């Protein structure tokens, strides 16, 4: 089973809301995480995307990126969202997808050093929400933009000596 498949199972097992929202992971390339969700279980009374569902999908993408980046660094820890804000720019009128990328396409050096020195760190991330079929390189503008700070604590090596 691939790393992404294992992580998909973990998300659905540990965060039951992700299953209810229909969140599906599509790709992780070490720099960006792409996930999607269908409109039907996430619609509001107007037939467009419910703001809370869109927010949850964006938080899941940023949280997931943080978890996967730690995994790639050979680490594990407790990852939580400290703060988050979303701007809804256009209505979500169909299934949607979220892309979250590491700042500058890499784990920031300051974050790495904090994890190494203190066993904890903070990571500021942006997740963009788009309508339509999931694409790693969207050709349209985002319909929502989430910005959040994630805290990682109790960091330890994934590989026990």
C-alpha positions in Angstrom: 0.0 0.0 0.0 1.4 3.4 -1.0 2.2 6.2 1.5 -0.8 8.2 0.2 -3.2 5.2 0.5 -2.1 4.6 4.1 -2.5 8.2 4.9 -6.0 8.3 3.3 -7.0 5.4 5.5 -5.5 7.2 8.6 -7.4 10.4 7.8 -10.7 8.6 7.5 -10.1 6.5 10.6 -8.9 9.3 12.9 -10.9 12.2 11.5 -14.4 10.7 10.8 -15.6 14.0 9.4 -13.2 13.6 6.5 -15.1 10.5 5.4 -18.5 12.3 5.7 -17.2 15.1 3.6 -16.0 12.6 0.9 -12.4 13.8 1.1 -10.1 11.9 -1.3 -6.3 12.3 -1.5 -5.0 12.5 -5.0 -1.3 13.3 -4.8 1.7 14.1 -2.6 4.9 14.9 -4.4 6.9 16.0 -1.3 6.0 19.6 -1.9 2.2 19.8 -2.4 -0.8 17.8 -1.4 -3.9 17.6 -3.6 -7.3 16.5 -2.3 -10.9 16.7 -3.5 -14.4 16.6 -2.2 -17.8 16.2 -3.9 -20.4 19.0 -3.8 -23.4 16.8 -2.7 -22.4 16.0 0.9 -20.9 19.5 1.2 -23.7 21.7 -0.1 -25.7 24.4 1.7 -29.3 25.4 1.5 -28.5 27.3 -1.8 -27.1 24.3 -3.5 -23.5 25.7 -3.4 -20.6 24.6 -1.2 -21.1 25.0 2.5 -18.5 27.3 4.0 -17.8 25.0 6.9 -17.1 22.1 4.6 -14.8 24.1 2.4 -12.9 25.3 5.5 -12.6 21.7 6.8 -11.3 20.5 3.5 -8.7 23.3 3.4 -7.6 22.6 7.0 -7.3 18.9 6.2 -5.1 19.7 3.2 -2.7 21.9 5.3 -2.7 19.5 8.3 -2.1 16.6 5.9 0.8 18.4 4.2 2.4 19.0 7.6 2.0 15.3 8.5 3.4 14.1 5.2 6.3 16.5 5.3 7.2 15.2 8.8 6.9 11.6 7.5 9.3 12.4 4.6 11.8 13.9 7.2 11.7 10.6 9.1 9.7 12.2 12.0 6.4 12.1 13.7 4.6 14.4 16.1 1.4 15.9 17.2 0.1 18.3 14.5 -2.7 20.7 15.3 -4.1 23.9 13.8 -3.3 26.9 15.9 -5.1 29.5 13.8 -6.8 29.7 10.5 -8.6 32.1 8.2 -10.4 31.6 4.9 -11.5 34.1 2.3 -14.4 32.9 0.2 -13.9 34.5 -3.2 -16.6 32.8 -5.4 -19.4 30.3 -4.7 -18.4 26.6 -5.0 -20.8 25.3 -7.6 -19.5 21.8 -8.2 -17.1 19.3 -6.7 -14.0 21.0 -5.5 -10.3 20.4 -4.8 -7.7 21.8 -2.5 -4.0 22.3 -3.1 -1.6 23.1 -0.2 2.1 23.7 -1.0 5.1 24.0 1.2 6.3 27.6 1.3 8.9 28.0 -1.5 8.2 24.3 -2.3 10.3 23.1 0.6 10.2 22.7 4.4 11.4 26.0 5.8 14.9 25.9 7.4 13.6 27.7 10.5 10.9 25.0 11.0 13.5 22.2 10.6 15.9 23.8 13.1 13.1 24.3 15.6 12.0 20.7 15.3 15.6 19.6 15.8 16.4 21.9 18.7 13.1 22.0 20.6 11.1 19.0 19.3 8.4 21.4 18.2 7.7 24.1 15.6 5.2 26.2 13.7 4.4 26.2 10.0 2.4 28.8 8.2 0.6 27.4 5.2 -1.8 28.5 2.4 -4.3 26.1 0.9 -6.2 27.1 -2.3 -9.6 25.8 -3.2 -10.7 25.3 -6.8 -13.9 24.1 -8.5 -13.8 21.2 -11.0 -11.6 18.1 -11.6 -8.5 18.0 -9.4 -5.4 19.4 -11.1 -1.9 20.0 -9.7 -1.6 23.1 -11.9 -5.0 24.8 -12.0 -5.8 27.0 -15.0 -8.4 29.0 -13.1 -8.4 31.3 -10.1 -9.1 29.9 -6.6 -12.7 30.2 -5.2 -11.3 30.3 -1.6 -8.0 30.8 0.1 -7.2 29.4 3.5 -4.2 30.6 5.6 -3.3 28.9 8.8 -0.6 28.2 11.3 0.1 24.6 12.4 1.9 23.6 15.5 3.9 20.5 15.7 4.8 19.2 19.2 6.4 16.1 20.7 8.5 15.4 17.7 10.4 12.1 17.6 12.0 9.9 15.0 9.7 7.6 13.2 12.4 5.0 13.2 13.1 3.6 16.7 16.9 2.9 17.2 
